[in-house]
Amino acid sequence: MGEAGGAPLGNKNAAKGREWRNAINRALEKRGNGDRTKALDELAEQFLEAAVAMTASTEKRGPSIEGLRELADRLDGKATQQITGDPDAPLVHKIERVIIDSSTTKDA
């Protein structure tokens, strides 16, 4: 099956995520001439400027909150969405954990 509380054995998704994170870190080191923090700060300033520009009012569309929403999502995380179901048909009926003594069961 898999490790308790983890992905199934053989799952390579975590390794792929580490590869991507490592590639981003290398690019930041390169962009900041060895100073990853400097590169991140520069990118954060560019992001903030873009977010402010997105909120600017134009004659055609008026003020927008898209940039502020994007900035808030980065700072606080996206707002959670409640999952609701039909009260007459709940999403989860029953979760049961059963331990079976294999010495007392018959093979089929």
NORLIN-V457596 format. One record per helix or strand of 2 or more residues. SS is the DSSP state (H for helix, E for strand). FROM is the first residue (numbers start at 1). LEN is the number of residues. If there is no record, write none. Layout:
# NORLIN-V457596
((SS & FROM & LEN) (SS & FROM & LEN))
This chain:
# NORLIN-V457596
((H & 13 & 19) (H & 36 & 20) (H & 66 & 11) (H & 102 & 3))
